[in-house]
Amino acid sequence: MLAFVVRRIITTIPVMAFVALFVFSLLYIAPGDPAAIIAGDQASPADVERIRASLGLDRPYLVRFAEWSFRVVQGDLGTSIFTNLPVTQLIAQRIEPTLSLMVLTLIFAVVIAVPMGVLAAWKAGSWVDKAAMGFAVLGFSVPVFVVGYLLAYLFALKLDWLPVQGYTPFSQGVWPWLRNLILPAVTLGLVYIALIARITRATMLEVLQQDYVRTAQAKGVAQKDVLFLHSLKNAAVPIVTIIGIGIALLIGGAVVTESVFAIPGLGRLTVDAILRRDYPVIQGVVLMFSLVYVLVNLLIDLTYTLVDPRIRY
């Protein structure tokens, strides 16, 4: 196990190096001259050149990348062009809402999707199966922002059950914190539920055809034990994998969801930075999201031996 962990950590180094190169290149992939965009239409050539010098654009590309990489390794993601605050400080101020939204969405989606997929596989071909998969197709088909606006209109504006926007820190109470996140978590979780439910159903259908399942049923084992103790346990590896891959959906969906519900998280910070061409903030947030995704997939790999003892490394 230790050797596997070391190998997986080593393999993440070139991945993160490539991500860092791409993130740094965002400043130059963007159309137009970044310095001219930041300076504005009324700026003089001297102003543009001054901004280029402050951004280091007048130096060789590889030199700038090496200097930027060295600062990133030390935890320095640069300084925001517009707020003049460290990017790490801006991320620290916005990370709680995004982390809360993602964790709550993940719990909500897994609790709903896994039993739904198991039930659909058990009742394959029945109206239960068709209803569950129809819901999954609907969850994939409807854009996140459309679901968000519909839920906000119904539960916030019409029924006045939940707030339509904003965020309450966890330190101010569990219910105020949860009340602001219910609608965003449901909105973001529908796509995730659809993904996990479909994979769970497909994997369970395959496992339910195995001989050991028929043997357990012939011995009179309770149906719930057959489904959740015998079948689901052996179908867990693909399900755990898709949960880890779905983290990318949460990261991407959080940007849209936070904008719809005016949640002051990292997604909203990213949108604001893109609109203002605040490249250091964009680079810092994208790099952090990429690191989280890589670490989550590393964690998923490490859990394989727990969900399936047959796997050896």
C-alpha positions, 0 to 999 in steps of 0.5 A: 500500500505504501509503495502504491501511495508513493507511486500515485503521489509521484505521478501527480507531479507531472500532472500538476506541472502541466496544469501549472504551465496551462494556468500560467499561459492563460495570461497569453492565450487570452485574445488581445494584449492583456496589458492593453485590456487592463489599461482600458481604451483611454490609456496611452501607449506609455500606460500600456507599457508601464502595465506590461512591465509591472506584469513582467510581460516584457521579459522572456516567457520561460523566465516568467514561468520559472519565477511564477512557479517558484512563488507558487511552490512557496504559496504565493499566487500573486496579487489581484490587479484590481483589489491589490490584495494577495490572491491567497487572501481572496481565496481564503475569504471565499472558500467556505461558501464553495466548500460548504456548497460542494460538501452538502451537494455531494452528501445530498447526491450520494444519499439520493442517487445510490439507493435510486440506482439500486432500486432501478436495477432491482426493478429493472424494466418496471415503472420504477426503473423507467421513472428513475432513469427518466429523472436521470435523463431529465437531470442531465438535459436541463441546464443548471441555471434553468433549474436554479431559476425555477427552484428560486422562483417556486420556493423563494419567490412564490412560497417564501420558504427559503431565501433566494440568494446570499450565504450565512456562515456556519459560525452563525448557526447550522440552520441559517447556514443550511437554509441558504444552501438548500436550493443551491445544493439541490440545483447543483446536485440534480446533474450529479444524482443523474450521473451516479444513479445511472452508473449505479444501475448499470453496475448493479444490473451486472452484479445481480446476474452473478452466481453468488447473488443467485446463491444468496437468494436461494438460501433465503437471504433477505432481499435488502441484504442481497442488494446492499451487503452482497451486490452493492459492495461488489459494485462499489468500485465503479460507483466510487470512481464516478463519484470522484470524477463527478467532482469536476461537475461540482467544480464547474457547476459551482461557478454557475450556481453561485452566480444564480444564487449570489453566493460569495464563493470561489465560483463568483470570484472566478466570474468577477475576475474573468469579467475584469480580466484579473488574471492573477486571480483567475490563475490562482483559482484555476490552479487551486481547483485543479489541485483539488481535483487531482487530490480527490482522484488520488483519494479515490484510488486509495479507497479502492482497497477499502471498498474491494479487498480483492484489489492489491497493489 
